Each structure stands twice: as structure tokens, then as C-alpha cells.
Amino acid sequence: MWTIISFCCLVFVGVQGEPGPELWRLEASTHHRIVRDLEDSGDVDVWGHSQDHAQVLVEPEAKSRVTRALEEAGISHLVEVEDVLGLVEEQRAQRRKRSTRSKRAAQALDWNSYHDMNDIESFINWVNVTGGDFVQVIPAAVTEEGRQVLVVHVSDPTVPEPKKKIWIEGGIHAREWISPAVTTYILYQLVTEWRDMLQVTDWYIVPVANPDGYQYTFSDNNRARMWRKNRRNNHARNGRCKGVDLNRNWNLKWGVGASSDPCSETYKGPVPFSEPETDGLQKVMTSIGDMDLFITFHSFGQTILYPWGWTNNAPANAKQLNHLAKKFADKVKDTSGGKIDYKIGGSGPLYGLASGATDDWAYGRLGVPFSYTIELPDEGRHGFLLPENRISSTVIETAAGVQCMVSYLANFGSCARRKTRTRQPIVTPRQQNYTPGQLSFAPRQENLNPREQNFTPREQNFTPREHNLTPRQLSFISRQNHALFRG
């Protein structure tokens, strides 16, 4: 049962005189044909849903069309929030007030507040320097606006294969700010607290898969906070028709449950892998070889989803997928003191059919046996606008859950299937061309396409120069995690 955002009947004053979108509660599920048609046409943006209700964002120019379609279908609705932009402005005002009180040191990162791409790129630079031979930063693609999609490979080069290979992705949907907060925190843990796990695991972290869209949500335009897609120029009729839903652009059953309309929030793109972000990431993923665990973080819903998204049929190893998902859910529940409880199930049955998603592609094309979409907190009270005072608890709990999943898979650490001494991996020739000490951003050249070869001057910001580190950066070396969450 999905929880609908509980803004019931709140009214916010319009921002800057412009009419804002409204949040409606429909007496029909997202499986209803009319609701799906309205979403495909771009007239509504689905925010939340349950088995018998849907919660949708309706733009002012679409109100009459949506009202008429609902009336003809006999679907009643309630306006829950008359101006969502007012709610966005309320949170932005709080952020501005904090930023004027305390200016953040250059290149610093914490998990008390949300950070834009500049902060996250500086953090990746710090990880690159601090991690030494354990870290390789791979530029997977250059976006339409010239930003890099970065993959951070964390591995112990002194320990040979075989190891469990883990891929963690975040920020593929721009407005889901809690997702990059989680991925950056897991990356921090890997280079500080979790180094013992690198005896048996290799990690590939994508902090932000959609850097253009994500950065756009930090612009001064309140409407931009709700942006979902990348920033592709579709040459469509208005600015809100830009972009492709990167989580509908992967090449497995492409087109099912996705839209062909550029104005839709679920626009699948002109062809599979049409976008530099998805095309670059799939090339890096393919080059890695066999992977054991894939996780993409989204929000919101507190749900662990596994394939398939394009059909309601269960995958062959559904029982095993459910079992490992429960390791995550149980660990999060325990870490949160029972406050955070995740649901588990197939994407199709729980969310409705949708194809072109990363978890389905990883499972179906790459053969990753454990592939998940994890919808982060909350269950709907705040939705995409999760307050900053929820960041620290969410990242700590989520990281604990991921660590438990990996511990179970690798049979190493606190959630190992059986208690053993420190595991010594079987010594075999390494499968990758990893050179100890390599800190270059260049992945294997034969896997690059023309877009990937001409990197922008942004690349120069990731050189391992110790003298560029500020005192605040050096403070990351401390392993006292509680210091990260001071108010």
C-alpha cells in the first residue's frame, strides 16, 4: 500500500505572481488507462500512488484538459495543494537563511544539507586525492551542457581477484536530492571506514547520473526544483518539454510504459541510449564484466524494487532477490530504531509497467543476479522535498543496509552467511588493467565513443594536488562520523 503525500488541503500563496502547479489526489490508481494516458501526454506528473489513488502534479495550462478527461472517465479528484511552488519557496528560503549565517568552506561536503554539482565534484576530487591507489575516477560521458558523468571505482589493488563487483547509481532523476546524498555518503564510507571490505569487493559509484538536470534543480527558478529529466533540447513547443527521462532510455523492452511525447516526464527519447549519460554509463558497465549487485537509488516511497518493470511476471530468482532485499530492509529498520520500514516487491506489480530502466537492463542484459531500485524515504509526507533535517539519518541507515547486503553476498563481515575468519580471496590473475597508483580519469580507451574523448576543462579540477586541499577538506580524513552531523 503506497502512502499519498499528506499535504491535505494546504494552500500556499503564489510565488512571484506566476500561477503554480497544483497537487491533485485522484480516485483512481496509476494503472488506470486514463491516468496513464494523461501521464504519457505530459498533462500530469505522477508523484505518489496507492492501490486505489494517485497523486499528480497538474500545470495551470493543463487543468481544463485534465478535468475534462477525469469527468468523462468518472474519476473524482481533490486539490490537495493549490500552489506547490509555494512549498518549494518555503524550503528555499530556509536554505538561503542558513547559507547567509554560515558560509561553507570551499570544496567541503557534509550530510546536513543538500549540495549542488560544484560541491559534489569537489568532494570527488577529495576522494581521488585521499583514496590514493584505491581510487580511480572514470569519466563515462560528457553531457549536453558540458558536465562529466563520473564513475568512481574503489578497489584495493594489492588484493587479487575474484571479488564481488558492486555498482551503485544515484541522481538519475534530477529532483530526487536525497539520492546523491546517499551515494556520496557511501563513497565516503568506502574510503574511510569500509576499507576492510575492499579485500573481497570492488565498487563502482555513480554519485550523480544526471548532472545537468540535477544542477538545474538548484537554479533560482522555483519550478526548476521539480525537474526530473536531463536537459536535452527536444526543439519542442516550450521549455518544460526539454529533456529525456534517463530511466526510460535503456535498451531492454524499450518503450513499454514510457512516453513518446517530449513534454512527458517519462519521455523515453528518440532511440535507446540516445543520451550521452545512458550511452556512456552502459559502456563502462559493459567493460567491467560480471557484476554481482546493482543498486540505483531513487525517491520516494521506502520500497525495494526488483525486476521486472516491463512485465508483471516474476524473475527466475525472485525468491533470492527478495531474501537479499530483506537483509537491507531489516538492517535499516534496526539502525533506525524501528522507524523506517521498507516494502519489497517487483517493479511492475508495485509501480505499474515501465521499461527502459537501469535495474531491468542490468539484470536482463548484463546478467547481474541481484539488481534493485531502492526508493528512499519518506513514504509520502514530504515526497521529493525531503527536509534537510532528514538527510543524516537517511544516509546512515541506507549505508548500513547496503553494507549488510554486500556483507551477506561476500560472506564477509557483520552480515556474513556464516561466521569465518577474515576471508582470503583465491589468488587469480586480475581481470582488469589496473595499474597501482593510477589516478587518471581516462578509462580504457577502446571503450570510448567520440563524445567521451573530448573532455572539458572540468577534468582539470580532479588532479591529485595536495596543495589545493583546504583545511575543511583535510578534516574528512577523520573517522569520527558524528562530527559530520553537527548542526
C-alpha positions in Angstrom: 0.0 0.0 0.0 1.5 3.3 -1.1 1.2 6.3 1.1 0.0 9.5 -0.5 1.7 12.8 0.4 -0.2 14.2 3.3 -0.4 17.9 2.4 -4.2 17.6 2.7 -5.9 20.8 1.7 -2.8 23.0 2.3 -2.9 26.3 0.5 0.2 28.3 -0.5 0.4 31.8 -1.9 1.7 32.0 -5.4 5.3 32.8 -5.9 6.4 35.9 -7.9 2.9 36.3 -9.2 3.0 33.3 -11.5 0.3 30.6 -11.3 1.9 27.4 -10.0 1.1 23.7 -10.5 -1.4 22.1 -8.2 -1.2 18.7 -6.5 -4.3 16.6 -7.0 -5.5 13.4 -5.4 -7.3 11.2 -8.0 -9.8 8.5 -7.0 -8.0 6.0 -9.4 -4.7 4.2 -9.4 -1.8 4.8 -11.8 -2.8 1.6 -13.5 -6.0 3.2 -14.8 -5.9 3.8 -18.5 -6.9 7.5 -18.3 -4.2 8.2 -15.7 -1.6 6.6 -17.8 -2.7 8.5 -20.9 -2.6 11.8 -19.0 1.0 11.0 -17.8 2.1 9.9 -21.3 0.8 13.2 -22.8 2.6 15.3 -20.2 -0.6 16.7 -18.7 0.1 15.2 -15.3 3.2 14.2 -13.4 2.7 11.3 -11.0 4.1 12.0 -7.6 2.6 9.2 -5.4 0.1 6.5 -5.5 -1.6 3.6 -3.7 -3.7 0.7 -4.9 -6.7 2.9 -5.4 -5.5 6.5 -5.5 -3.0 8.6 -7.5 -1.4 11.9 -6.6 -0.5 14.0 -9.6 1.0 17.4 -10.3 -1.1 19.5 -12.7 0.3 22.6 -14.5 -2.1 25.6 -14.9 -2.4 25.2 -18.7 -3.4 21.5 -18.3 -6.1 21.9 -15.7 -9.0 22.1 -18.1 -7.8 19.2 -20.2 -7.2 17.0 -17.1 -10.5 18.0 -15.5 -12.4 17.1 -18.7 -10.7 13.7 -19.1 -11.4 12.8 -15.5 -15.0 13.8 -15.7 -15.5 11.8 -18.8 -14.0 8.8 -17.1 -16.0 9.3 -13.9 -12.9 9.8 -11.8 -13.3 12.3 -9.0 -10.4 14.4 -7.6 -9.4 16.7 -4.8 -6.9 19.6 -4.9 -4.5 18.9 -2.0 -2.0 21.7 -2.6 -3.1 24.8 -4.6 0.4 26.0 -5.3 3.3 23.6 -5.0 5.8 26.3 -5.8 4.9 28.0 -2.5 6.1 24.9 -0.7 9.3 24.9 -2.7 9.9 28.6 -1.9 9.4 27.9 1.8 12.3 25.4 1.7 14.5 27.6 -0.4 14.0 30.5 2.0 15.2 28.2 4.8 18.3 27.2 2.8 19.1 30.9 1.9 18.8 31.8 5.6 21.3 29.1 6.6 23.7 30.0 3.9 23.9 33.7 4.9 24.5 32.7 8.5 27.4 30.3 7.7 29.3 30.2 4.5 30.6 26.7 3.7 34.3 26.4 3.2 35.4 25.8 -0.4 35.2 22.2 -1.6 33.6 21.0 1.6 30.8 18.5 1.9 28.6 17.4 4.7 25.3 15.4 5.1 23.3 18.1 6.9 22.3 19.9 3.7 21.9 19.3 0.0 24.8 20.0 -2.3 24.9 21.1 -5.9 27.2 19.7 -8.6 30.1 22.1 -7.7 30.2 20.7 -4.2 29.9 17.1 -5.3 32.7 17.5 -7.9 34.9 19.0 -5.3 34.1 16.1 -3.0 35.0 13.6 -5.7 38.3 15.4 -6.1 38.9 15.0 -2.4 38.1 11.3 -2.7 40.5 11.0 -5.6 43.3 12.5 -3.6 42.6 10.8 -0.3 42.0 7.4 -1.8 45.4 7.1 -3.4 45.8 3.9 -5.3 42.4 2.7 -4.1 40.5 5.2 -6.2 40.1 5.6 -10.0 37.8 8.2 -11.3 36.3 7.4 -14.7 34.6 9.9 -16.9 31.7 8.0 -18.5 30.3 10.8 -20.6 30.1 14.5 -21.3 26.5 15.9 -21.1 24.8 18.3 -23.5 25.8 21.2 -21.1 29.4 20.1 -20.8 29.4 18.3 -17.5 31.0 15.0 -16.8 29.2 11.9 -15.7 31.7 10.4 -13.3 32.1 6.8 -12.1 34.3 6.3 -9.0 36.0 2.9 -8.9 37.1 2.0 -5.3 39.2 -1.1 -5.0 42.3 -2.5 -3.2 44.8 -3.1 -6.0 47.0 -5.2 -3.7 44.3 -7.9 -3.3 43.8 -10.0 -6.5 40.5 -11.2 -8.0 38.0 -12.7 -7.6 35.9 -10.1 -5.8 32.3 -9.2 -5.7 31.6 -6.3 -8.0 29.1 -3.7 -6.8 27.6 -0.9 -8.9 25.8 2.0 -7.0 24.0 4.7 -9.0 22.3 7.9 -7.8 20.7 11.1 -9.1 19.3 9.8 -12.4 16.2 11.8 -11.7 17.1 15.4 -11.0 14.6 16.3 -8.3 15.4 13.3 -6.1 18.0 15.1 -4.0 18.3 12.5 -1.3 19.7 10.1 -3.8 23.1 11.8 -4.4 23.3 12.4 -0.7 23.2 8.7 -0.2 25.7 7.8 -2.9 28.3 10.4 -1.8 28.0 9.1 1.8 28.5 5.5 0.7 31.6 6.7 -1.2 32.9 8.5 1.9 32.4 5.3 3.9 34.4 3.3 1.3 37.5 5.5 1.5 37.4 5.8 5.3 35.5 3.2 7.4 34.9 0.3 5.0 38.4 -0.4 3.6 38.4 -3.9 5.1 35.6 -4.8 2.7 37.8 -4.0 -0.2 39.6 -7.3 0.4 36.6 -9.0 -1.2 34.7 -6.3 -3.1 35.2 -3.8 -6.0 32.9 -0.8 -6.0 31.7 1.5 -8.8 29.9 4.5 -7.6 28.0 7.0 -9.8 27.2 9.9 -7.5 25.0 11.8 -10.0 24.0 10.1 -13.2 22.1 13.2 -14.4 24.4 16.2 -13.6 22.7 18.7 -16.0 19.2 18.0 -14.6 20.4 17.9 -11.0 22.3 21.2 -11.3 19.2 22.8 -12.9 17.1 22.0 -9.8 19.4 24.3 -7.8 18.7 27.3 -10.0 16.7 30.3 -8.7 13.5 29.3 -10.6 11.3 27.5 -8.0 9.7 25.5 -10.8 13.1 24.0 -11.6 13.2 22.2 -8.3 10.6 19.8 -9.7 12.7 18.9 -12.8 13.1 15.1 -13.4 14.7 14.6 -16.8 18.1 15.6 -18.3 18.3 18.8 -20.3 18.3 17.6 -23.8 17.0 20.1 -26.3 14.0 18.5 -28.0 13.1 21.5 -30.0 9.6 21.2 -28.6 6.9 23.8 -28.0 8.0 25.2 -24.6 10.8 25.0 -22.1 9.1 22.3 -20.0 9.3 20.0 -23.0 13.1 19.7 -22.8 14.8 16.6 -21.6 14.6 12.8 -21.7 13.8 10.5 -18.8 17.1 8.7 -18.4 15.4 5.9 -16.6 13.3 5.1 -19.7 16.2 5.3 -22.1 17.9 1.9 -21.5 17.7 -0.7 -24.2 15.6 -3.5 -22.7 11.9 -3.7 -23.8 12.3 0.0 -24.6 9.0 1.8 -24.9 6.8 -0.2 -22.6 5.2 2.1 -20.0 7.1 5.1 -21.4 6.1 8.1 -23.4 6.9 9.2 -27.0 5.9 12.8 -26.1 8.9 15.1 -25.3 6.6 17.0 -23.0 6.0 14.0 -20.8 8.0 13.4 -17.6 8.5 9.8 -18.8 9.7 10.7 -22.3 11.8 7.7 -23.5 13.9 9.6 -26.0 14.1 9.1 -29.8 16.0 5.8 -29.6 17.5 3.7 -26.8 20.8 5.1 -25.4 20.1 8.4 -27.3 21.6 10.3 -24.4 25.3 10.7 -23.6 24.6 9.9 -19.9 23.0 6.5 -20.6 25.2 5.6 -23.5 28.4 6.4 -21.6 27.3 4.5 -18.4 26.3 1.4 -20.3 29.7 1.3 -22.0 31.5 1.5 -18.7 29.2 -1.1 -17.2 29.7 -3.5 -20.1 33.5 -3.1 -19.9 33.6 -4.1 -16.2 32.4 -7.7 -16.9 30.4 -9.8 -14.5 28.8 -7.8 -11.7 27.2 -9.2 -8.6 25.0 -6.4 -7.2 23.4 -3.3 -8.9 21.5 -0.6 -6.9 20.0 2.6 -8.2 18.7 5.0 -5.6 15.5 7.0 -6.2 12.9 8.7 -4.1 10.4 8.5 -2.7 8.4 5.5 -1.3 10.6 3.4 1.1 10.4 0.5 -1.3 12.9 -2.0 -2.6 12.0 -2.9 -6.1 13.5 -5.7 -8.3 12.8 -6.7 -11.9 10.9 -6.8 -13.9 9.5 -3.3 -14.6 8.2 -4.1 -18.1 6.0 -7.1 -17.1 4.2 -8.3 -14.0 5.9 -11.7 -14.3 8.4 -12.5 -11.6 12.1 -13.1 -12.5 13.6 -16.6 -12.2 15.4 -15.8 -8.9 12.7 -13.7 -7.3 13.0 -15.6 -4.0 16.7 -14.8 -3.8 16.1 -11.2 -4.8 13.5 -10.9 -2.0 15.8 -12.6 0.5 18.7 -10.2 -0.1 16.3 -7.2 -0.2 15.1 -8.2 3.3 18.7 -8.1 4.6 18.7 -4.4 3.6 15.2 -3.7 5.0 15.9 -5.5 8.3 19.2 -3.6 8.8 17.7 -0.2 8.0 14.8 -0.9 10.4 17.2 -2.0 13.2 19.5 1.0 12.6 16.6 3.4 12.6 15.2 2.0 15.9 12.2 0.6 14.0 11.2 4.0 12.5 12.0 3.1 8.8 10.2 0.1 7.3 10.7 -0.8 3.7 8.3 -2.7 1.4 9.7 -5.2 -1.1 8.4 -6.4 -4.4 8.6 -6.4 -8.2 8.7 -3.1 -10.0 5.8 -4.0 -12.4 3.3 -5.3 -9.8 4.0 -2.4 -7.4 4.6 0.6 -9.7 2.9 -0.3 -12.9 4.7 -1.3 -16.1 7.7 0.8 -17.2 10.6 -0.2 -19.4 14.0 1.3 -20.2 15.1 1.4 -16.5 18.6 0.7 -15.4 17.8 -2.1 -13.0 16.0 -4.1 -15.7 18.8 -3.5 -18.1 21.5 -4.6 -15.6 19.5 -7.7 -14.8 18.4 -8.7 -18.3 21.3 -7.5 -20.5 24.3 -7.8 -18.2 23.0 -10.7 -16.2 23.6 -9.0 -12.8 21.9 -11.6 -10.5 20.9 -9.0 -7.8 19.5 -5.8 -9.3 17.4 -3.3 -7.4 15.8 0.1 -7.5 15.6 1.4 -3.9 13.1 4.2 -3.4 14.4 6.1 -0.4 12.4 7.8 2.4 9.9 9.0 3.1 6.6 7.3 2.4 5.0 10.5 1.2 4.7 13.1 3.8 7.4 15.3 2.1 7.8 13.4 -1.1 10.6 14.8 -3.3 11.1 17.7 -0.9 12.6 15.6 2.0 13.7 18.2 4.6 17.4 18.6 5.3 17.0 17.5 8.9 16.2 14.0 7.5 19.4 13.7 5.4 21.9 12.5 8.1 19.6 9.7 9.4 18.7 8.6 5.9 22.2 8.3 4.6 23.4 6.5 7.8 20.6 4.0 7.7 20.8 3.4 4.0 24.6 2.8 4.1 24.1 0.3 6.9 21.6 -1.6 4.7 23.9 -1.6 1.7 26.8 -2.7 3.8 24.7 -5.6 5.1 23.7 -6.7 1.6 27.3 -6.7 0.4 28.5 -8.5 3.6 26.0 -11.2 3.0 26.9 -11.6 -0.7 30.6 -11.7 0.0 30.3 -13.8 3.2 32.4 -11.2 5.0 31.7 -9.0 7.9 28.7 -8.5 10.2 26.0 -9.9 7.9 28.0 -12.8 6.6 26.1 -16.0 5.9 28.5 -17.9 8.2 31.0 -16.6 10.7 34.5 -17.1 9.5 37.9 -15.6 10.0 39.0 -12.8 7.7 38.4 -14.2 4.2 41.4 -14.5 1.9 40.3 -14.4 -1.7 41.5 -17.0 -4.1 44.6 -15.7 -5.9 44.0 -15.5 -9.7 45.2 -13.1 -12.4 43.4 -9.8 -12.1 40.7 -9.4 -14.8 41.2 -5.6 -15.2 44.0 -3.5 -16.5 44.5 -1.7 -13.2 47.9 0.0 -12.6 48.7 0.7 -8.9 49.0 4.4 -8.4 46.8 5.2 -11.4 44.7 8.3 -10.7 43.9 9.2 -14.2 40.3 9.9 -15.2 40.8 8.1 -18.5 39.1 4.7 -18.7 40.1 2.0 -21.2 40.4 3.9 -24.5 38.9 1.3 -26.6 35.6 1.7 -24.8 35.3 5.4 -25.6 33.0 6.9 -28.1 33.7 10.3 -29.8 31.7 12.1 -27.1 33.9 10.7 -24.4 37.3 11.7 -25.9 37.0 15.4 -25.8 36.6 16.3 -22.1 36.1 19.8 -21.0 38.4 21.8 -18.7 36.3 20.5 -15.8 38.6 17.5 -15.9 41.5 19.6 -14.7 39.7 20.0 -11.3 40.3 16.4 -10.5 44.2 16.4 -10.5 45.7 15.0 -7.2 47.3 18.1 -6.0 47.7 18.1 -2.2 48.3 21.8 -2.0 44.8 22.5 -3.3 43.2 21.0 -0.3 41.6 23.3 2.2 41.7 22.6 6.0 38.0 21.7 5.7 38.8 19.1 3.1 41.5 17.6 5.2 39.0 17.2 8.0 37.4 14.4 6.1 40.3 12.2 7.0 38.9 12.0 10.5 36.9 8.9 11.1 34.7 10.4 13.7 31.4 10.2 11.8 29.5 12.1 14.4 31.4 15.3 13.5 29.8 15.2 10.1 26.4 15.7 11.5 26.8 18.6 13.9 24.0 21.2 13.4 
